Amino acid sequence: MKGAVLVAIAASVGNFLQGWDNATIAGAIVYIKKDLALETTMEGLVVAMSLIGATAITTCSGPISDWLGRRPMLIISSLLYFLGGLVMLWSPNVYVLCIARLLDGFGIGLAVTLVPVYISETAPSEIRGSLNTLPQFSGSGGMFFSYCMVFGMSLGSSPSWRLMLGLLSIPSLLYFALTVFFLPESPRWLVSKGKMLQAKKVLQRLRGREDVSGEMALLVEGLGIGGDTSIEEYIIGPADEVGEGREQATDKDKIRLYGSQAGLSWLAKPVTGQSSIGLASRHGSIINQSMPLMDPLVTLFGSVHEKLPEAGTGSNAAAGDSDDNLQSPLISRQTTSLEKDMPPPPSHGSILGSMRRHSSLMQGSAEQVGSTGIGGGWQLAWKWSDKGEDGKKQAGFQRIYLHEEGVAGSRRGSIVSIPGEGEFVQAAALVSQPALYSKELIDGQPVGPAMVHPSETASKGPIWKALLEPGVKHALFVGVGIQILQQFSGINGVLYYTPQILEEAGVEVLLSDIGIGSESASFLISAFTTFLMLPCIGLAMKLMDVSGRRQLLLATIPVLIVSLIILVIGSLVDFGNVIHAAISTVCVVVYFCCFVMGYGPIPNILCSEIFPTRVRGICIAICALVFWIGDIIITYSLPVMLSSLGLAGVFGIYAIVCFISWIFVFLKVPETKGMPLEVISEFFSVGARQAASAKNE
């Protein structure tokens, strides 16, 4: 994993520069408005110009990155950072300063939009959440160093705001060098353009191994959008347990699954009847839930991560499952009719050893993903038969995403011992047409599967009509919704004006006795606040792939609400200057620290995960556009809100939005930890289609 980690660290330097710029303008604006005699409206415009630039570049960054690639856009971002810093250093008046801020905003927009996408497309699924928290860590680190710089310069007799802003060009040179000489292109983008050899070399470098055939096949399958996907359940065992002749002679229901590695195959038998994973059989629990506003996809995604009771806990748990029990996993194996009359299976140790010798289905989550695994306990396979269910050849070739149980620990009945047939595992399966399947080639009666080369999809470009696919629309709803609510929780407005907010709250009282002025004191408190963010983000990196994105949001947003309510009370009740300053400072610190653990990084992480490869750039651009529009509104309006409503009114509004955010996350945001990107988009597709069809019945 070393290659992927280093690449993610290098890419997140772009977010370091964003954090640097946010903190620098928050401090420099105090001196800019004095030097240039700015009114409140023009002061807000100077700050907001970078946001306007970020918004403008975001409208086209997604489609352009789909055309040129992720890496060239990051190179352009570094150049814009450098150019913007130089112009800010020279700025003779407010108009040139606004132009410089606009250029700087272009660089920020590209970095903030594309760095999470780049990291998601290069990181292994098991640590994707942790690596995608690096941009938040880097951004907060940039803010800390910038506030320290501003504080040091504020102690001088005549601080130079031009020098404060112009120093941005120095770290931007490092970013330029890293993007040009170190960062590779995204392997998923390379596959989407048919550049298979280059993609393989990049994957070998990122994964640190030669055989990446399984993940290469996964990237190819990720080119598909939508499709008629079904959820099935198989009992699977190594193919060499039963020979070809015996397979046909003894059980016609058995099918052979083929892996991405030459000569790798398994023998599978579909589980018929009532299944614990089929959406059709679980119709009552998905649509007619006891909590009707809960999105069925939240339950569906959650079932992948839900653990069943340990072996030996009794059989009452299975007997108690019903269609009305929302805690019963949809995609997890339970005791089926095939197993009820079987003797107990042998010990897990002997079975695991046997299965690992024959296939990679039984990989533990702590082990390195094998060449045929695709991460997160998922396996990619295909099934082929001369005749499909309707007798036609084209129905006989299908792609299957398998999810074997028992990966995250010992689960009840995850391994089945069938008398006379050896050791098998039971797995959920997402079954669909392969991404490169071609209906046009079927008429030519091909000998094998009718597939096209990935290069034939390169010329198609963005597929705008794919945005109307049910799964893509559903993902857009989740992505846009969480971005809107994140912005209107007010974090960026508070960050940009932290020194002034703390100064109004009376922070200078805390440091006046040691001779530090009010402005310098507010900068020092801001530096201390951002420093405290760093260990909190480090904890979030640890938990992002353990507790998951959804659980972190549900745990941290209530703390934001409580902090904001206390700020409101502190602004309305006269506790005295010292107590008021202490309460305000503590609440702002707690707010920031909890925000960067959850609501800060997770919306961008989710948006970079939930869209198909072919439309990821377009969808990310839409979500980022919403992000920046909200950012502009909050930042530009905050000075006016502070003057008209005061701190109590502003923080009261933020608290209400945070409460709405918690409800939205609880009802609508699914858990995506540890799942390959292609499987996530497949889940959105199958879940949205099944839920829509069930509602229409």
TORDRENMI-395987 format. One line per field, with one value per residue (C-alpha): chain; residue number from 0; x, y, z; residue in one letter. Coordinates in steps of 0.25 Angstrom, whole numbers, m for minus. Layout:
# TORDRENMI-395987
mol: A ...
seq: NUM ...
u: X ...
v: Y ...
w: Z ...
type: A ...
***
This chain:
# TORDRENMI-395987
mol: A A A A A A A A A A A A A A A A A A A A A A A A A A A A A A A A A A A A A A A A A A A A A A A A A A A A A A A A A A A A A A A A A A A A A A A A A A A A A A A A A A A A A A A A A A A A A A A A A A A A A A A A A A A A A A A A A A A A A A A A A A A A A A A A A A A A A A A A A A A A A A A A A A A A A A A A A A A A A A A A A A A A A A A A A A A A A A A A A A A A A A A A A A A A A A A A A A A A A A A A A A A A A A A A A A A A A A A A A A A A A A A A A A A A A A A A A A A A A A A A A A A A A A A A A A A A A A A A A A A A A A A A A A A A A A A A A A A A A A A A A A A A A A A A A A A A A A A A A A A A A A A A A A A A A A A A A A A A A A A A A A A A A A A A A A A A A A A A A A A A A A A A A A A A A A A A A A A A A A A A A A A A A A A A A A A A A A A A A A A A A A A A A A A A A A A A A A A A A A A A A A A A A A A A A A A A A A A A A A A A A A A A A A A A A A A A A A A A A A A A A A A A A A A A A A A A A A A A A A A A A A A A A A A A A A A A A A A A A A A A A A A A A A A A A A A A A A A A A A A A A A A A A A A A A A A A A A A A A A A A A A A A A A A A A A A A A A A A A A A A A A A A A A A A A A A A A A A A A A A A A A A A A A A A A A A A A A A A A A A A A A A A A A A A A A A A A A A A A A A A A A A A A A A A A A A A A A A A A A A A A A A A A A A A A A A A A A A A A A A A A A A A A A A A A A A A A A A A A A A A A A A A A A A A A A A A A A A A A A A A A A A A A A A A A A A A A A A A A
seq: 0 1 2 3 4 5 6 7 8 9 10 11 12 13 14 15 16 17 18 19 20 21 22 23 24 25 26 27 28 29 30 31 32 33 34 35 36 37 38 39 40 41 42 43 44 45 46 47 48 49 50 51 52 53 54 55 56 57 58 59 60 61 62 63 64 65 66 67 68 69 70 71 72 73 74 75 76 77 78 79 80 81 82 83 84 85 86 87 88 89 90 91 92 93 94 95 96 97 98 99 100 101 102 103 104 105 106 107 108 109 110 111 112 113 114 115 116 117 118 119 120 121 122 123 124 125 126 127 128 129 130 131 132 133 134 135 136 137 138 139 140 141 142 143 144 145 146 147 148 149 150 151 152 153 154 155 156 157 158 159 160 161 162 163 164 165 166 167 168 169 170 171 172 173 174 175 176 177 178 179 180 181 182 183 184 185 186 187 188 189 190 191 192 193 194 195 196 197 198 199 200 201 202 203 204 205 206 207 208 209 210 211 212 213 214 215 216 217 218 219 220 221 222 223 224 225 226 227 228 229 230 231 232 233 234 235 236 237 238 239 240 241 242 243 244 245 246 247 248 249 250 251 252 253 254 255 256 257 258 259 260 261 262 263 264 265 266 267 268 269 270 271 272 273 274 275 276 277 278 279 280 281 282 283 284 285 286 287 288 289 290 291 292 293 294 295 296 297 298 299 300 301 302 303 304 305 306 307 308 309 310 311 312 313 314 315 316 317 318 319 320 321 322 323 324 325 326 327 328 329 330 331 332 333 334 335 336 337 338 339 340 341 342 343 344 345 346 347 348 349 350 351 352 353 354 355 356 357 358 359 360 361 362 363 364 365 366 367 368 369 370 371 372 373 374 375 376 377 378 379 380 381 382 383 384 385 386 387 388 389 390 391 392 393 394 395 396 397 398 399 400 401 402 403 404 405 406 407 408 409 410 411 412 413 414 415 416 417 418 419 420 421 422 423 424 425 426 427 428 429 430 431 432 433 434 435 436 437 438 439 440 441 442 443 444 445 446 447 448 449 450 451 452 453 454 455 456 457 458 459 460 461 462 463 464 465 466 467 468 469 470 471 472 473 474 475 476 477 478 479 480 481 482 483 484 485 486 487 488 489 490 491 492 493 494 495 496 497 498 499 500 501 502 503 504 505 506 507 508 509 510 511 512 513 514 515 516 517 518 519 520 521 522 523 524 525 526 527 528 529 530 531 532 533 534 535 536 537 538 539 540 541 542 543 544 545 546 547 548 549 550 551 552 553 554 555 556 557 558 559 560 561 562 563 564 565 566 567 568 569 570 571 572 573 574 575 576 577 578 579 580 581 582 583 584 585 586 587 588 589 590 591 592 593 594 595 596 597 598 599 600 601 602 603 604 605 606 607 608 609 610 611 612 613 614 615 616 617 618 619 620 621 622 623 624 625 626 627 628 629 630 631 632 633 634 635 636 637 638 639 640 641 642 643 644 645 646 647 648 649 650 651 652 653 654 655 656 657 658 659 660 661 662 663 664 665 666 667 668 669 670 671 672 673 674 675 676 677 678 679 680 681 682 683 684 685 686 687 688 689 690 691 692 693 694 695 696
u: 0 12 11 m4 m1 11 2 m9 0 6 m8 m13 m3 m13 m22 m11 m10 m25 m24 m12 m20 m33 m25 m16 m28 m35 m23 m19 m33 m32 m20 m25 m38 m30 m19 m29 m41 m51 m65 m72 m78 m64 m58 m67 m64 m49 m51 m61 m54 m46 m59 m65 m52 m54 m69 m66 m55 m63 m74 m65 m54 m61 m63 m50 m43 m51 m45 m30 m29 m28 m13 m12 m23 m15 m3 m11 m16 m2 2 m11 m7 7 2 m9 2 11 0 m5 9 9 m5 m5 m20 m33 m36 m23 m24 m38 m32 m21 m31 m39 m27 m24 m39 m37 m26 m34 m46 m38 m31 m43 m51 m41 m32 m43 m46 m32 m29 m42 m38 m24 m26 m29 m43 m39 m32 m39 m46 m33 m26 m37 m37 m23 m28 m35 m22 m14 m24 m24 m9 m8 m17 m8 5 m2 m8 6 12 1 3 18 16 5 15 23 21 15 10 10 m3 3 15 5 m3 9 16 6 15 26 19 11 25 26 12 16 28 20 9 19 30 23 8 3 m10 m22 m23 m38 m37 m26 m35 m47 m38 m34 m20 m19 m4 m1 m13 m6 7 1 m7 6 13 2 m1 14 12 13 m1 m12 m21 m33 m33 m31 m43 m51 m47 m52 m65 m66 m68 m83 m94 m108 m112 m121 m115 m120 m116 m114 m108 m99 m92 m78 m66 m53 m55 m46 m55 m63 m59 m66 m72 m77 m83 m92 m96 m99 m105 m110 m112 m98 m90 m76 m71 m58 m48 m40 m27 m24 m29 m36 m51 m61 m73 m86 m100 m111 m119 m133 m146 m146 m133 m127 m121 m132 m138 m151 m152 m150 m160 m167 m155 m149 m162 m172 m162 m166 m159 m165 m155 m143 m136 m137 m122 m118 m123 m117 m103 m104 m106 m93 m86 m95 m89 m97 m97 m84 m85 m91 m101 m113 m123 m133 m127 m129 m143 m146 m143 m155 m158 m161 m148 m139 m127 m127 m116 m121 m107 m102 m104 m113 m117 m124 m132 m119 m112 m123 m121 m106 m96 m87 m76 m61 m53 m51 m36 m36 m47 m40 m27 m34 m41 m29 m22 m32 m38 m37 m51 m47 m37 m37 m39 m26 m19 m14 m24 m20 m18 m32 m39 m44 m44 m53 m57 m62 m58 m60 m65 m72 m81 m83 m92 m96 m110 m117 m130 m138 m129 m121 m106 m105 m113 m102 m90 m91 m82 m83 m79 m77 m77 m73 m77 m67 m57 m59 m58 m65 m79 m90 m91 m82 m75 m83 m79 m87 m86 m79 m76 m65 m64 m72 m75 m88 m88 m97 m95 m98 m101 m101 m97 m82 m78 m72 m83 m88 m102 m97 m87 m97 m102 m89 m90 m77 m70 m68 m74 m78 m68 m62 m49 m49 m42 m56 m62 m52 m58 m72 m68 m77 m91 m100 m113 m107 m110 m124 m121 m128 m115 m108 m120 m121 m106 m107 m118 m109 m97 m103 m112 m100 m92 m103 m105 m90 m88 m100 m95 m86 m72 m66 m72 m67 m53 m51 m55 m50 m41 m52 m62 m53 m49 m64 m65 m55 m43 m33 m37 m30 m16 m16 m9 4 4 m2 m12 m26 m23 m10 m18 m29 m18 m11 m25 m28 m14 m17 m30 m25 m14 m24 m31 m19 m20 m35 m34 m23 m34 m44 m34 m33 m48 m52 m50 m54 m66 m70 m74 m89 m86 m76 m86 m97 m87 m81 m92 m99 m87 m87 m101 m98 m86 m94 m106 m96 m90 m104 m106 m93 m96 m110 m106 m96 m86 m75 m64 m54 m65 m71 m58 m54 m68 m67 m53 m56 m68 m62 m50 m60 m68 m56 m50 m63 m66 m52 m55 m68 m75 m62 m56 m68 m76 m65 m61 m75 m77 m64 m69 m83 m83 m79 m66 m71 m79 m71 m65 m79 m85 m74 m75 m89 m87 m75 m83 m93 m82 m76 m89 m93 m79 m80 m94 m89 m76 m82 m94 m87 m82 m96 m102 m93 m97 m112 m114 m101 m94 m106 m115 m104 m100 m115 m117 m105 m110 m124 m116 m108 m120 m126 m113 m113 m128 m123 m111 m119 m130 m122 m107 m102 m90 m79 m67 m58 m66 m60 m64 m71 m79 m84 m89 m95 m102 m108 m113 m120 m125 m131 m138 m143 m149 m155 m162 m167 m173 m180 m186
v: 0 9 14 18 25 34 37 42 50 57 60 66 77 84 84 89 101 103 103 113 123 122 125 136 144 143 150 159 165 172 180 181 188 198 200 201 207 196 197 184 180 181 174 162 163 162 149 144 146 133 126 132 127 113 113 117 107 96 97 91 84 70 69 74 64 53 58 62 53 56 58 70 77 76 82 94 96 97 107 115 115 120 131 136 137 146 155 157 160 171 176 192 193 186 183 175 168 163 158 151 145 140 133 127 122 115 107 104 100 90 84 83 77 67 63 54 48 45 39 30 25 21 16 2 1 m4 9 19 26 28 33 42 49 54 66 70 68 75 87 89 87 99 107 105 109 121 126 124 133 143 144 146 157 164 166 175 190 190 176 175 168 167 158 150 147 146 135 125 124 117 104 104 102 89 85 87 78 67 67 67 58 48 47 36 37 31 16 17 29 22 9 18 23 9 11 m3 m4 9 6 m7 m1 10 m1 m9 3 7 m7 m11 m25 m30 m37 m27 m35 m35 m20 m18 m26 m18 m5 m9 m14 0 6 1 10 5 m8 m19 m24 m35 m39 m54 m64 m75 m87 m87 m96 m99 m104 m116 m122 m127 m130 m125 m138 m141 m127 m129 m143 m141 m127 m118 m107 m104 m94 m90 m77 m71 m62 m51 m60 m70 m84 m79 m84 m88 m97 m90 m94 m83 m83 m84 m81 m71 m64 m54 m45 m44 m31 m37 m46 m35 m26 m23 m19 m10 m2 m3 0 3 16 20 32 23 22 7 8 12 m2 m9 m3 m5 m20 m22 m17 m23 m34 m47 m53 m61 m76 m83 m71 m80 m81 m72 m60 m66 m70 m56 m50 m45 m35 m25 m26 m15 m20 m33 m32 m32 m36 m46 m61 m68 m83 m88 m100 m106 m106 m109 m124 m124 m128 m117 m112 m115 m105 m91 m93 m105 m100 m86 m93 m102 m91 m82 m93 m94 m80 m65 m65 m67 m56 m49 m34 m33 m40 m33 m34 m45 m43 m48 m40 m26 m22 m21 m35 m35 m44 m42 m53 m57 m68 m74 m84 m87 m85 m75 m76 m72 m81 m69 m69 m54 m57 m67 m57 m49 m42 m45 m37 m47 m43 m55 m55 m57 m47 m38 m48 m61 m61 m71 m82 m74 m87 m99 m114 m122 m137 m143 m130 m123 m110 m98 m83 m76 m62 m51 m48 m35 m41 m32 m31 m28 m14 m16 m26 m22 m26 m22 m34 m44 m45 m49 m62 m60 m73 m66 m54 m42 m32 m19 m13 m2 7 7 14 25 34 34 45 49 42 53 44 35 45 41 26 23 20 32 41 35 37 52 54 49 56 70 69 67 77 88 84 84 98 104 99 111 105 113 126 124 120 132 141 134 145 155 146 143 158 162 151 158 148 159 159 145 150 165 164 159 170 164 173 168 165 157 150 146 140 133 127 123 116 108 104 99 92 84 80 72 60 60 58 48 40 42 35 24 22 25 11 5 12 17 30 30 26 38 48 43 44 57 66 66 71 83 86 86 95 105 105 109 120 125 125 131 143 145 144 154 145 156 158 147 136 140 140 126 120 126 120 106 105 110 100 88 92 92 79 71 77 73 59 57 67 73 62 52 60 60 46 41 49 43 29 28 31 22 24 29 40 43 56 62 58 63 76 77 74 83 94 93 93 106 114 111 115 128 131 128 136 148 149 147 161 166 155 158 173 170 158 157 145 139 139 134 122 119 118 109 100 98 94 84 78 76 71 60 56 55 47 37 35 37 35 20 14 12 8 m3 m5 m4 8 0 m8 4 10 m4 m4 10 5 m8 m2 10 1 m9 2 9 m3 m8 6 5 m8
w: 0 1 m13 m12 2 m4 m16 m7 2 m10 m17 m4 m4 m13 m1 8 m1 0 15 15 6 15 28 21 15 29 35 24 22 35 29 15 19 27 16 5 13 9 12 17 3 m3 8 6 m9 m7 1 m8 m21 m19 m17 m30 m37 m31 m35 m49 m51 m45 m55 m66 m57 m57 m72 m75 m65 m72 m85 m82 m69 m54 m54 m64 m56 m44 m51 m56 m42 m36 m47 m44 m29 m33 m42 m32 m21 m30 m34 m19 m15 m26 m24 m25 m22 m19 m33 m36 m23 m27 m40 m33 m23 m35 m41 m27 m27 m40 m34 m21 m29 m37 m25 m16 m27 m33 m21 m14 m28 m31 m17 m18 m32 m28 m13 m9 m4 10 13 3 14 22 10 6 19 16 9 21 30 19 19 34 34 24 32 45 38 31 44 51 40 41 56 55 45 53 64 55 54 40 36 20 15 2 7 15 2 m7 1 m5 m17 m10 m6 m19 m26 m18 m22 m37 m35 m29 m39 m51 m46 m36 m38 m48 m56 m50 m54 m55 m65 m73 m74 m78 m90 m94 m89 m83 m82 m76 m66 m62 m60 m51 m43 m41 m35 m26 m21 m20 m27 m42 m43 m43 m52 m43 m41 m56 m59 m48 m55 m68 m62 m56 m70 m70 m65 m60 m66 m61 m49 m40 m26 m24 m14 m18 m10 m16 m15 m23 m37 m35 m25 m36 m50 m63 m66 m52 m51 m63 m59 m44 m43 m55 m46 m43 m51 m53 m49 m56 m49 m56 m55 m65 m61 m48 m47 m36 m36 m31 m28 m27 m14 m18 m10 2 2 12 1 m10 m11 m17 m5 5 m2 11 19 8 4 15 26 40 37 24 21 23 9 5 0 14 19 7 8 23 21 15 28 38 46 50 64 66 65 77 81 78 67 72 65 52 55 60 46 39 27 38 45 39 47 39 28 13 8 18 19 29 30 18 15 9 22 32 32 31 41 48 39 43 50 43 42 34 24 23 19 9 2 2 m5 m16 m18 m13 m8 7 8 22 22 29 18 6 m5 m15 m30 m33 m21 m23 m8 3 3 m11 m23 m38 m47 m59 m63 m77 m83 m97 m94 m85 m78 m91 m100 m105 m105 m101 m88 m84 m81 m68 m59 m44 m32 m21 m6 3 17 29 24 36 46 50 46 48 37 27 23 19 18 9 10 m2 m8 0 7 1 4 3 m4 m9 m23 m32 m45 m58 m72 m74 m77 m90 m95 m109 m114 m128 m128 m124 m139 m143 m135 m128 m122 m108 m101 m110 m104 m109 m106 m95 m106 m113 m102 m101 m113 m106 m96 m85 m86 m81 m83 m73 m62 m63 m59 m46 m39 m44 m40 m26 m24 m29 m19 m7 m12 m15 m2 7 0 2 17 19 14 21 34 33 35 23 28 42 37 28 39 51 56 55 61 73 74 75 86 94 92 95 109 111 106 109 122 114 105 92 85 81 66 69 80 71 61 72 77 62 61 74 69 56 63 72 59 54 65 63 48 51 59 48 38 48 49 35 30 43 48 35 28 33 47 49 43 53 64 62 57 70 76 66 70 85 83 74 84 96 87 85 100 103 93 100 114 121 128 128 119 123 124 111 104 110 106 92 90 96 87 74 77 80 67 58 64 62 49 43 49 41 33 28 20 18 8 m2 1 m2 m14 m20 m17 m21 m36 m48 m55 m68 m62 m49 m54 m58 m45 m37 m44 m41 m26 m25 m32 m21 m11 m16 m18 m4 0 m7 m1 13 12 5 14 28 30 28 36 48 47 46 54 63 67 74 62 52 61 64 49 48 59 52 39 46 52 38 34 44 40 25 28 37 26 13 14 12 18 7 15 9 m3 m17 m25 m36 m26 m19 m32 m35 m22 m25 m38 m34 m21 m28 m39 m30 m20 m32 m38 m24 m22 m35 m32
type: M K G A V L V A I A A S V G N F L Q G W D N A T I A G A I V Y I K K D L A L E T T M E G L V V A M S L I G A T A I T T C S G P I S D W L G R R P M L I I S S L L Y F L G G L V M L W S P N V Y V L C I A R L L D G F G I G L A V T L V P V Y I S E T A P S E I R G S L N T L P Q F S G S G G M F F S Y C M V F G M S L G S S P S W R L M L G L L S I P S L L Y F A L T V F F L P E S P R W L V S K G K M L Q A K K V L Q R L R G R E D V S G E M A L L V E G L G I G G D T S I E E Y I I G P A D E V G E G R E Q A T D K D K I R L Y G S Q A G L S W L A K P V T G Q S S I G L A S R H G S I I N Q S M P L M D P L V T L F G S V H E K L P E A G T G S N A A A G D S D D N L Q S P L I S R Q T T S L E K D M P P P P S H G S I L G S M R R H S S L M Q G S A E Q V G S T G I G G G W Q L A W K W S D K G E D G K K Q A G F Q R I Y L H E E G V A G S R R G S I V S I P G E G E F V Q A A A L V S Q P A L Y S K E L I D G Q P V G P A M V H P S E T A S K G P I W K A L L E P G V K H A L F V G V G I Q I L Q Q F S G I N G V L Y Y T P Q I L E E A G V E V L L S D I G I G S E S A S F L I S A F T T F L M L P C I G L A M K L M D V S G R R Q L L L A T I P V L I V S L I I L V I G S L V D F G N V I H A A I S T V C V V V Y F C C F V M G Y G P I P N I L C S E I F P T R V R G I C I A I C A L V F W I G D I I I T Y S L P V M L S S L G L A G V F G I Y A I V C F I S W I F V F L K V P E T K G M P L E V I S E F F S V G A R Q A A S A K N E
***
